[in-house]
């Protein structure tokens, strides 16, 4: 075959050329990937490897008017246990001490946790739930428990943190404090103050670009966030927690007593329109009451007799009548067309003045007054009401305000009966807060102030936005008219014949109007007839400080349904308690009483408290409060059962204090 | 040390290219190691760098040592080494290591040092030398096919059969390189075609057997089939994942690249430090880097041709080409895989990839080329009379 160098060389050139072509092909393909498909792959790279992460800002706090927390964000921790990652020896050694520690922290028995842990281990459970919703200090404690202190890999501790909104006041004003939720489409569900002031509280999300690295992890790109997160502002609301607490409990008590469906109380500062308390309680299927819906703002209904105030003001302004005009109550039943207007008192009140008609809340007198006064020009009547801003929503920041209904002559539903019906609060509808706003305007001598739930928006101690009093109508009626009706409202409570006389107390003054509206009256079945009991007014009667409305829906008729009986007491108890707290009581003379018994008790306590003890003292017969304070000052843990004075102490007098951990007191 | 430097012989250009590639290799290896450390969780990036450095220093030791061996000695050495290599291959295959049911017996671990060693790489070099030797031996004869079966094709097929079950691509590359060398060495083309046909028939038989009796012995037939299918199949398959990542890497690299160590795709590309290193290099250093690297390999090819041309002996020429062309060929295959010109194989990028001991075999081949590039002038000055004389090693260069 005689290979020559030349042969090799020629063949080598062929091979080299082939390799060279191969190299060129590679380079051409390279360029084509970059140029032809480049865009597609660069997009893919973008899509697969980088992602914008959002950094949640901290939500601002919601405060009451005096700076108490209504809502705040706190961290909660869920502790779980990976039973598989712990090695056998560590588990065996630590399962008992860990269970003991858990039992001490969480309150269940040690054996319960032992069983839980062992079962998790047996089932190879890597995510066994130990405890939910631990607060920070509990979480810090749990982290130091035997086994858990070895960390996630050796000790199997899994901790999940979440931020929750806490309401330090609990159920009180829960609905008014509200919440704000956002769903995956970015739609907000806004409830109460939280929802109304979400814009302030929310803050702005930060943004951070991250790049995917192996194991499904993401690493941040660059040093800074693309957008820095900005924490939400704090919002100071007008809610006064003391008044809120009073209103809540007064309402709850009454609802329970009357087995009512739901009710609401609003307390508003007369001059400024600041809402001091707003409580909404509804009954659950189990008959318990809790904050369900914001009835105060959202529920528009026929107000009934409380609307007589609006009519009276309108009629006085239009000079249709005078308070001294006399009306015949027609023996308690007045026929108009084919309809009968009845008074709640059988047989009527005879011939009475309009003033008295208001005080006794005579339907016939009001129906006749409005019907006769305006039948030739019903527009005038409605225009007057409109000039008093009855027909407008208040425009509150809280979502879901109920729409008032006020028909205009010629509107659908308007009839010849309308004037007579509207005279005692039917064929119109208003929300409790809208009614209260009107009453407040009267208390304010005609100046209608917009109810307000927010005082200030703050960032730390810096005011971002302050909110001032807003006036809806500088004057809805003349000062004279206001003074006249204020007098009548005072009489409602003070005069013996007044519908609210049962609320009368010589110690403090209040003024208002009762209302008992029928609900579902279309049905002829008397069993289905339901009532709405209302009391709206203000206190004190002179120089009013607060306005308040109480509305209770569907009280049990067998217990009672009149506004004065059902809603009045709530109003009274709110007024009374606020009165007792208000600086205005300085004007009321309370005789100084010397309570010798109380003084004696105090002397006894003081003497005991001054002594130094090494041994457990005898606290029998001492008042519970005093005993607890003495014993706790000695460094003992005290558990109290019952109320009143100490009847029994679990550890007898003379035991060495150092040997005692806990003492149980039984009071009688 | 000076002595060492003074004793560096051979083609300075090859020395330079190899040194440059070796130095450059630190960059992609270091870059890729960050991911290795994070994912595997073993070692440190510095550790990987040190390991690479040590491997390279030893590799250069090999080059230096080998290039001092006179070229003619390799004839005899190949005769001695071939049986040893076959024993090692049998031993490797007999381990029966499997990865997910597929035969992955490619490595044996060297006792004491704890380094694993891919025997097929060594076999490749030894076999090429052996074939070069055979072709030189028969250069003046008119040989019949039958005459060449026992001395040439039996050893070749023996080696290939032993490599094939665990590593198809290496076997295929060795086979084609042997054919190429035979073609260069003037072996009749008609016989080569016959051998090529035989090879294909053998492969078919092997695949059929593996398909018919999948449990007979662990093999990787399924992997080959799926890789080749995914190469032809336009739809997305599992194997396309790697290719797609490689293409993303190339596309995002642009002209000048993202810069050293800034590759993103290294986090997702398996084998980012070996099989797909070319894609990562382009991502970090751009088209310019990729072309430069290509240029260096082509330059290496050019120098190999020059060295082969300059070597006075037929054995020298064939030896240089036999061990040199596979290096360039393997480099091109690796790059072709990254740009999807070729189905996915496990071929590393010679001298760049942190392939461990496989780089030593490249060094061995480079050493042989350098040895062949040493001008024999000095030797003739010292006197050729010593051939077959004093030096007992000269027996290795004889016509065996």
Contacts between the chains, C-beta under 8 A, distances in Angstrom:
chain1	res1	chain2	res2	distance
A	1	B	138	7.0
A	1	B	139	7.1
A	1	B	140	7.8
A	1	B	141	6.6
A	1	B	142	5.4
A	1	B	143	6.2
A	1	B	186	5.4
A	1	B	187	7.6
A	1	B	188	6.9
A	2	B	139	7.1
A	2	B	140	5.9
A	2	B	142	7.8
A	2	B	186	7.9
A	3	B	135	7.5
A	3	B	139	4.1
A	3	B	140	7.7
A	3	B	185	6.4
A	3	B	186	3.9
A	3	B	314	6.3
A	5	B	314	7.3
A	5	B	317	7.2
A	7	B	186	5.3
A	8	B	184	5.7
A	8	B	185	7.2
A	8	B	186	7.2
A	8	B	308	7.6
A	8	B	314	7.3
A	8	B	317	5.6
A	8	B	318	7.3
A	8	B	321	8.0
A	9	B	309	6.6
A	11	B	183	6.1
A	11	B	184	5.0
A	11	B	186	7.7
A	12	B	184	6.0
A	12	B	305	6.2
A	12	B	308	6.7
A	12	B	309	7.9
A	12	B	321	6.7
A	15	B	180	6.3
A	15	B	183	7.5
A	15	B	184	6.6
A	15	B	325	7.1
A	16	B	301	6.6
A	16	B	305	5.8
A	19	B	301	6.1
A	19	B	325	7.5
A	19	B	328	6.2
A	19	B	329	6.8
A	19	B	332	6.6
A	20	B	298	6.9
A	20	B	301	7.8
A	22	B	332	5.2
A	22	B	336	7.3
A	23	B	294	5.9
A	23	B	297	7.5
A	23	B	298	5.7
A	23	B	332	6.0
A	25	B	336	7.6
A	25	B	341	6.2
A	26	B	294	6.9
A	26	B	332	6.4
A	26	B	335	4.8
A	26	B	336	5.4
A	26	B	339	5.8
A	26	B	341	6.2
A	27	B	290	7.8
A	27	B	291	6.5
A	27	B	294	6.2
A	29	B	336	7.8
A	29	B	339	4.1
A	29	B	340	7.2
A	29	B	341	5.3
A	30	B	250	6.5
A	30	B	282	7.0
A	30	B	287	6.6
A	30	B	290	5.9
A	30	B	339	5.4
A	31	B	287	6.9
A	33	B	247	5.5
A	33	B	250	4.9
A	33	B	251	5.8
A	33	B	339	6.2
A	34	B	250	6.4
A	34	B	251	5.8
A	34	B	253	7.4
A	34	B	254	7.0
A	34	B	287	6.5
A	37	B	247	6.9
A	37	B	251	6.6
A	38	B	251	4.6
A	40	B	251	7.7
A	41	B	244	7.8
A	41	B	247	5.2
A	41	B	248	4.7
A	41	B	250	7.5
A	41	B	251	3.5
A	41	B	252	7.1
A	42	B	248	7.7
A	42	B	251	5.3
A	42	B	252	5.6
A	44	B	244	7.4
A	44	B	248	5.6
A	45	B	248	4.6
A	45	B	251	7.1
A	45	B	252	4.9
A	45	B	264	6.9
A	45	B	265	7.5
A	48	B	248	7.5
A	48	B	268	7.9
A	49	B	264	5.2
A	49	B	265	7.7
A	49	B	267	8.0
A	49	B	268	7.7
A	211	B	264	6.3
A	212	B	264	8.0
A	212	B	267	6.9
A	212	B	268	7.8
A	213	B	35	7.7
A	213	B	38	7.0
A	213	B	267	4.6
A	214	B	35	5.9
A	214	B	38	5.8
A	214	B	39	4.6
A	214	B	267	4.7
A	214	B	268	7.1
A	215	B	38	7.3
A	215	B	39	6.5
